[in-house]
Amino acid sequence: MNSPTRFDSEAAWQAVQNRDPAVDGDFFFGVLTTGVYCRPSCPSRRPLRKNVRFYANAQLAEQDGLRACLRCRPSEDRTTDPAAPMVRRACRYLEEQSEAPPSLSDLAARSGLSPAHFQKTFKRLVGVSPKQYIDAVRIRKLKQNLKEDRGAQKGDITGAIYSTGFGSPSRVYEKTGSQLGMTPAQYRNGGRGVTITHVCTPTSLGQMLLGATDRGLCFLQFGDSPETLLRALRTEYPFATLTPLEQPFSSELQSWLDALHRYLEGSRTSLDLPLDLRASAFRLRVWNYLRTIPYGDVQSYSEVATGIGEPTATRAVASACAKNTVALLIPCHRVIRNNGELGGYRWGLDRKRRLLDTERAGRTTPGSEAVQ
């Protein structure tokens, strides 16, 4: 199962039933009858579905009066695991050797572990298997190559696929739905062949433009005018077909707009809208981590870097925040400088300050909606 980009209860429940470690950290589940919350991969006996509730992070589960499971220890920070340095070295080695990656046995031997132990440790800390990690690295390199040469022909696209280490074009197209978002040709051509519907609406923070593909939201940004925001959308996806939405809106879109407005007002403390994101493996790791920062809390850039297991990558974390294309849904406004100053924000420091003030006030306001 791919990591859910929203709280889809059916997908989350399926992950719990499968004890899927790939989604550990994306959410937690609480068992109301036992008063315990767990990671999706917890080896404990599966509860009845009617007794389960899902949470975006451990803090929300504990606020509901649940205690951490003693078997899967969901409240522990796995970045302090003694095996973390070894796994980080393995990740760097895989990135260097992605075109001709080593076998699992070779990787395990370099780490001094048996293949089975290495595989289990790697997936526990990284969230994916070594093979899946290699594919993510190749996808990232392929995206970069395609973006740098958008004028290439079909044959060049095939060459780019082989040059990044994929054995055949079919291997890439199998993965485009979850990792690339578009086919290689579409991505190289700036979204050519992709339809993005969009709508602009006034909010307390100025104009807000939403852009969505058939998979989910790919653009959510603030600006001073609809025209400025539409230009930003065209810059992000220069060759996509942009289609404005007309009223009356569909019930789904109206529910998205209502949720966003309630969030901005402080009467809603979470957002579970579907996303369609296109980014490198590193940026996705940063963005996924940002979504675990509790509503009303902040972390420094260095804390985020440590949280994703890359303590020296503070500048790269700041860059990932600056490249965020979906405000609010990826809460980069919750990241500040180490000295406590607000730092930068793509949509202006005044908006960042107002968002944080609203969140802090909302944490203590009874009746605010939370992820369930």
HELIX and SHEET records of a PDB file:
HELIX    1   1 SER A    9  GLN A   17  1                                   9    
HELIX    2   2 PRO A   21  VAL A   23  5                                   3    
HELIX    3   3 ARG A   49  ASN A   51  5                                   3    
HELIX    4   4 ALA A   58  GLN A   63  1                                   6    
HELIX    5   5 ARG A   78  THR A   80  5                                   3    
HELIX    6   6 ALA A   84  GLU A   96  1                                  13    
HELIX    7   7 LEU A  104  SER A  111  1                                   8    
HELIX    8   8 PRO A  115  VAL A  126  1                                  12    
HELIX    9   9 PRO A  130  GLU A  148  1                                  19    
HELIX   10  10 LYS A  154  SER A  163  1                                  10    
HELIX   11  11 PRO A  169  TYR A  173  1                                   5    
HELIX   12  12 THR A  176  LEU A  180  3                                   5    
HELIX   13  13 PRO A  184  ARG A  188  1                                   5    
HELIX   14  14 PRO A  226  GLU A  236  1                                  11    
HELIX   15  15 SER A  251  GLU A  265  1                                  15    
HELIX   16  16 ALA A  281  LEU A  290  1                                  10    
HELIX   17  17 TYR A  301  GLY A  307  1                                   7    
HELIX   18  18 THR A  314  ALA A  322  1                                   9    
HELIX   19  19 CYS A  332  ARG A  334  5                                   3    
HELIX   20  20 LEU A  349  ARG A  363  1                                  15    
SHEET    1   A 4 VAL A  52  TYR A  55  0                                        
SHEET    2   A 4 PHE A  28  VAL A  31 -1                                        
SHEET    3   A 4 VAL A  36  CYS A  38 -1                                        
SHEET    4   A 4 ARG A  67  ALA A  68  1                                        
SHEET    1   B 4 LEU A 217  GLY A 223  0                                        
SHEET    2   B 4 GLY A 206  ALA A 212 -1                                        
SHEET    3   B 4 THR A 195  THR A 203 -1                                        
SHEET    4   B 4 THR A 241  PRO A 244  1                                        
SHEET    1   C 2 GLN A 299  SER A 300  0                                        
SHEET    2   C 2 VAL A 335  ILE A 336  1                                        
END                                                                             
